[in-house]
Amino acid sequence: MAGSEVKADLWITEYITPWDVYLHGVTQVLAFQKTEYQEMYIVETGAYGKALVLDGKWQSCTGDEFLYHEPLVHPAAIGHGAPRNVLILGGGEGATLREVLRWKSVERAVMVDIDGAVVEACRQHLPEMHQNAFDDPRTELVIGDALKYLDETDTQWDVVISDLSDPIEEGPSFQLFTKEYFEQIRDVLSPPGHFVVQAGPVAPAELQLHARIVNTLKAVFPHVQSYNSYVPTYAAPWGFALASRQSIETTPDPAAIDRSLSENTTGGLKMFDGTALVGMMNLPLHLRNAIANETEVYTKAHPPKFFGKGVAKQG
């Protein structure tokens, strides 16, 4: 059939639901390691550039990572206004750190990732993502456990970003989407502080995880807002949840947001501006209903479990 030539010999098979898979064609494996915590691939793909894959789950790739990292970081920073101290939990590629460092007000950006082997591999193989953010004098890299760091920090953080891998049972992150974890974060935020978490897909067949994460945040914070961005290599629009003690503006003035970004950040944004923020913050009816009707709260005793661990195979 015309146009159906397959050009990859190695495929990352990611299980989206029990009935759906996403195949990513790989042209080269740049790094592979079974670390202390997870199985890591860094690969070159045919369509979307270089990618990080952890426990068979697609993390991000150079071709469309901006559709994830820009909306992850900037709504929280805008909500605060002028963040000085920013804490990133996870974020191995360094792309979240890169976006944080766009803010001229930032004086200290601490990134805590449990897996030093992943961070080192990303520093070596994914410079397009971190863009030397690890070498910025405002950066502090901590290889360690997020919960331990939250227990021990005496800083009041203006923005906390939870950029953790999906909560699959075999992975290192599945207990970090719980009420107890969110309470720890609330307790280290400054009064005007904002917390944001990557909160799973919001495709109709997969809404439950996102709705429950949002509902769990509502058990801890008085103001919570779901939003999302479509990321093609995730095979779904991806959800985020923003939380604060302060009210969250869901209908901001696009021109005012654009002025703030122009005055307070260094350039280079690809998808995020005032108009994009307004669109993200105003959810379609089915997603609003799913969140409104959700009652379960994730706890350490009953944490979330994300579906599927992908595999790499010849084919």
N, C-alpha and C positions, 0 to 999 in steps of 0.2 A: 504494500500500500504506500502511495506517495506520502512523504513527510513522516513516516513512522520508523525511520532508521534509529536504532538504539546504539549509543556510542560509549556506554560505560560497561566495564566488566565487573566492577565491584559496586554493591548497592547497600546503602544504609536503609534498612526496613524499620520504620517507626510505626508502632501500633497506636492508632488514634482512638479507636473504639474496638470492641470485640469484632466488628464487622468492617472496619476501615483501616487501611494502611497508607502510609506515604513513603514512596521509594525515592531516595536521593541518589542520583548517579554520581559515583566518585571516580575521578580520573587519577588521583594520586593520594596516598597516605603519607602525610608529612610527619606525623608522630603517633605512636601508640604506646600506652602504658597502663598496666593495672596498678593504680596507686594504692595507698593505704585505705582509701575511702571509696574509690569508684574506678570504672573502666573508662579511659579517655582515648578518644581519637581526635586528631586535628587532620583535616582532609582538604583536598582541593576538589571542588565540584565542577561539573560542566557548565551549569547555568548561573550559579550564584556566588562563585568565588570560594574563598577559604571558609571553613566552618569548624566550630568546636562541637563535639558530640560527647556527652557524658552518660554512661550507662545506657547507651543506645538511644538517648533522647537528644534531639537537636537543640542546641543552646542558642547559637547565633552564627551568622555568617556575614562576610564582608559585603555581600550584594544587597542585603536588606536590613542589616542590623539597626540602621538609623530609625527605622519604623518602630523599633522596640525601645532603644535606649533614649531617644529624645523625649518621647512621651513618658517614659519612666521617671526621668529626672525633673523636667522643667515645670510641670504643674505644681509640684511640691515647693520648688524654689520660688516660683511666682507667688504661691500662697503665703509664704513667709515674707517675701519682699526683698530681703537683703541677708541671706544666710551667711554666717561667718564660720560656724562649725558644722561640718557635714560628716555623718557616719554612714558608710556603705557596708552592708553585711552580705557577703558573697561577692559576685562581680568579677570572676576570675579573668575575663578577657581584658579588663581595664577600660572598656568602652563606657561604662557607667561613670567611672572616675573621670574620664575625658570630658564627659558632658558636665559633670559637677564643676570642673575647673574652668569652664567657660564663664562662670559667675565671678565678676570682679570682686565682689564682697567676700568671697571665700578666703579665709585665712588658714584653715586647717581642714584637710579631707583625709579621714582615716578609712581605709579599706581593710576589712577583716574577712579573710577567706581561710577555710579549714584545710584546704588542699594546696600546699606549696608546690607540689609537682605540677599541678594544672596551671597555676599562676606562672611558673617559670617557663612552661611550654608555650603559653600564650605570649609571654614577653618575647620569646624567641621567634615564634612562627606567625604571630598575628599583629605585627606592628601597624597594619592598616587600621586596626581597631583601637589599640591603646594610644597610638600617636605620641609615644614617649611620656604619657601621663604619669607613669611610675617614677620618672625622674624629676617631676616638678617639685620645687622645694616645699610646697604646701602639702605634699602627699606624705602620709605615713602608712606603710604596708605592714599589717599584722597577720602572720600566719597562725591561726588559732581558732578556737571555738567561739561562735557568736554569743552563745548564752553566757559563757564565762566572761567574755569582754563586757557584756551588759551588766553582769553582776559587779564588776570591779571598776567600771568607769565612774569618775567623779565629774565629768563634763556634762553640762546641759547642752544638748544638741539641738541645733536649729532645724535641721532636716535629717531624718533617718530613712535610708533606702534599703529595703529588703529585696535584694536581687539574687535570690537563692534558686538552686535547681529545683525541678518539680518534685513534689513529695511522693516519690515512689518508695515502696516499703524497703527495698534493698539499698536505697541511697542514704546520704547523710543529712537530708533536709526535712524529712517528713514530719518531725515534731516541731518545726519552726513555723507552722501556720496555725498555731493554737492560741487560745485565750490567755494562757499563762505567758507565752512568749510576747504577745501583744501588750500585756500588762507591764512586762519589763521594759519594753520600748516606751510606753507612755510615761513611765517613771523617770526616764532619762531625757525626755524632751523639754526644751525651754517652753515657757508659757505660750508663746506664739508659734511653737514648733509644729512641723508637719511630718507625718510618716506616710510612706508609700510602699506598697508591696506588689510585686508581680503576682497576679492572682488567677492564673490559669485561663484556658480558652473560654470564649463565650458563644461558641457555635451552639445551635439549639440542642444537639445531642449530648453536649458536654457542660451544660450550664450549671449543674448542681454544685460542683466544686467551687466555682466562682461565687455563686450565691451564698454558699455556706461560709466562705472566707469573709465576704462582706458582712454577713450576719454576725460572725464571730467578732469582727472589729466593732460592730455596733454595741456589743456587750461591754466594750472597753472605752470607746471614745464617743463623745456626744455628737460629733459631726463626721460622717463618712460619705464618700462619693465614689461610686463605680464609674470607670471610663474604659475605653478600649481603643486599640489600633490594629488594623489589619496587617498581618505579617505573612507574606506568601509562603515562606518556607516552614511556617508552623501549621499550614493547611487550615487556618482558622483565624478569625479576629481574636486578639489576645487581650485579656482583661487585666486591669490594674485597680487598686483601691487606695484612695487617699483619705487620711484620717487626721483629725486635729481636735484640740480643745476649742479652737476658734472656728467660726463659721466659714464655710467654703463657698466661694462665689461660683455658681454654676452657669450664669449668663454674663460673663465678663464682656467689657467693651473691646472688640478686636483691636481697634486703633490704640487704645491704652496699653494693651498687652504688647503690641508691636513697639511702642515707644519704650516700654520698660525693657524689652529684650535688646533694643538698639542701644540704650543707655547703660545697661547693667551687665551685658554679656559680650564676649568676643564672638566674632562672626562664624559662619560656616554651617548654620542650621539648614537642614535639607527639607524637612517636612513640618516642623513645628513653628507656628506663629499664632497670632490671636484668633484668626478664623478657624484654624485647626483645633484650638483649644475649645472654642465654643461648640464645635461639632462633637468632640470627644465627650464633653460633659453632659450632653443632652441625649439620653439613651432612648432607643426604640421601646415601644410598649411591652413587647414580650420579655425583654430583659428587665425592665422595671418591675413587671409583675412577678418574675421569677425571684427577684431579690425581696420584694415585699411579702411574698408568701412563704419564704424560707424561715424555718424555726430552729434548725439544728445549729449548735455552737460547737466548734472543734475544741477539744481539750487534750492534754497530754495522755489522759486515759483513753480517749477516743479521737485520735488524730486523723487527718485526711490521708487517703491513699490514692495516688494518681494512677490511672490505668496505664499498663504496658511498659515493658522494657524492650527497647529495640535491639536489633542485631545487625551485624555487618556480614555479608556473605557474597561469594562470587556468584555470578549469574549472567 
